[in-house]
């Protein structure tokens, strides 16, 4: 199997991993916007595994690309697709981050309470028992 074919397979696998990550992020963002997802449960082990896999693909692909001088058009297109997906994922991360910041700000503000004025009337006498 030639290096170009292996590289194409790796790039296609990388695109699949990026699409999985994008789908997870979109789902989390929708759930956060609905208020259905607890902020403390935002960590997702599947997302961490996919990110690790993507990093490994990038390391392998970059090492092969450094050795090869010529790339085919198909490989260039696959690389462009991965870059576009990467940008979309980055935008998704930023949107989720903004939403989480907004939700955090809403949860941390303490609402002011209005006490009824009828609780504290000045004309009610106070009786106090004092022993000396």
C-alpha positions as CSV (number, residue, x, y, z in Angstrom):
1,X,0.0,0.0,0.0
2,X,1.4,3.3,-1.0
3,X,1.9,6.2,1.4
4,X,-0.6,8.3,-0.5
5,X,-3.3,5.7,0.0
6,X,-2.5,5.3,3.7
7,X,-2.6,9.1,4.0
8,X,-6.0,9.3,2.3
9,X,-7.4,6.6,4.7
10,X,-6.0,8.5,7.7
11,X,-7.5,11.8,6.4
12,X,-10.9,10.2,5.9
13,X,-10.7,8.8,9.4
14,X,-9.7,12.2,10.7
15,X,-12.7,13.7,9.0
16,X,-15.0,11.1,10.6
17,X,-13.5,11.9,14.1
18,X,-14.0,15.6,13.5
19,X,-17.6,15.1,12.4
20,X,-18.2,13.0,15.6
21,X,-16.8,15.8,17.7
22,X,-18.9,18.4,15.9
23,X,-22.0,16.3,16.5
24,X,-21.3,15.9,20.2
25,X,-20.6,19.7,20.6
26,X,-23.8,20.6,18.7
27,X,-25.8,18.2,21.0
28,X,-24.3,19.7,24.1
29,X,-24.9,23.2,22.9
30,X,-28.6,22.5,22.2
31,X,-29.0,20.8,25.6
32,X,-27.3,23.8,27.3
33,X,-29.5,26.3,25.5
34,X,-32.6,24.3,26.6
35,X,-31.2,24.3,30.1
36,X,-31.5,20.5,30.2
37,X,-27.9,19.8,30.8
38,X,-26.4,20.3,34.3
39,X,-23.3,22.5,33.9
40,X,-21.4,20.2,36.3
41,X,-22.0,17.3,33.9
42,X,-20.5,19.0,30.9
43,X,-17.4,16.8,30.8
44,X,-17.9,13.9,28.3
45,X,-15.4,11.0,28.2
46,X,-16.3,10.2,24.6
47,X,-15.4,13.8,23.6
48,X,-12.0,13.4,25.4
49,X,-11.3,10.2,23.5
50,X,-12.2,11.7,20.2
51,X,-10.0,14.7,20.9
52,X,-7.1,12.4,21.8
53,X,-7.7,10.4,18.6
54,X,-7.7,13.6,16.5
55,X,-4.4,14.7,18.0
56,X,-2.9,11.3,17.2
57,X,-4.1,11.6,13.6
58,X,-2.6,15.0,13.2
59,X,0.7,13.9,14.5
60,X,0.8,10.9,12.1
61,X,-0.4,12.8,9.1
62,X,2.0,15.7,9.7
63,X,5.0,13.4,10.0
64,X,4.0,11.8,6.6
65,X,3.5,15.1,5.0
66,X,6.9,16.3,6.0
67,X,8.5,13.3,4.3
68,X,6.6,13.7,1.1
69,X,7.1,16.6,-1.3
70,X,4.2,15.8,-3.7
71,X,0.6,15.6,-2.7
72,X,-2.3,14.7,-4.8
73,X,-5.4,16.9,-5.3
74,X,-7.5,14.5,-3.4
75,X,-5.3,14.8,-0.4
76,X,-5.4,18.5,-0.6
77,X,-9.2,18.5,-0.7
78,X,-9.3,16.2,2.3
79,X,-7.0,18.5,4.2
80,X,-9.2,21.5,3.3
81,X,-12.2,19.6,4.5
82,X,-10.5,18.9,7.8
83,X,-9.6,22.5,8.2
84,X,-13.2,23.6,7.5
85,X,-14.5,21.1,10.1
86,X,-11.9,22.3,12.5
87,X,-13.1,25.9,12.1
88,X,-16.7,24.9,12.6
89,X,-15.7,23.0,15.8
90,X,-13.8,26.0,17.0
91,X,-16.9,28.2,16.5
92,X,-19.0,25.6,18.2
93,X,-16.7,25.7,21.2
94,X,-16.9,29.5,21.4
95,X,-20.7,29.4,21.2
96,X,-20.8,26.8,24.0
97,X,-18.4,28.9,26.1
98,X,-20.5,32.0,25.7
99,X,-23.6,30.2,26.6
100,X,-22.0,28.6,29.7
101,X,-20.7,32.1,30.8
102,X,-24.1,33.5,30.4
103,X,-25.7,30.7,32.4
104,X,-23.1,31.0,35.1
105,X,-23.7,34.7,35.4
106,X,-27.4,34.0,35.8
107,X,-26.9,31.4,38.4
108,X,-24.4,33.4,40.5
109,X,-26.4,36.7,40.7
110,X,-28.4,36.9,43.9
111,X,-31.8,38.3,43.5
112,X,-32.8,41.1,45.7
113,X,-35.7,40.3,48.1
114,X,-38.4,42.8,48.8
115,X,-39.6,42.7,52.4
116,X,-43.2,43.6,53.1
117,X,-43.7,46.8,55.0
118,X,-46.4,45.3,57.0
119,X,-43.9,43.2,58.9
120,X,-42.3,46.2,60.5
121,X,-44.9,48.6,61.8
122,X,-43.6,51.4,64.0
123,X,-46.8,51.6,66.1
124,X,-46.6,48.1,67.5
125,X,-45.2,48.1,71.1
126,X,-42.5,45.6,72.0
127,X,-42.8,43.8,75.3
128,X,-39.5,42.7,76.8
129,X,-39.1,40.7,80.0
130,X,-36.0,41.7,81.8
131,X,-34.8,40.1,85.1
132,X,-32.3,41.9,87.2
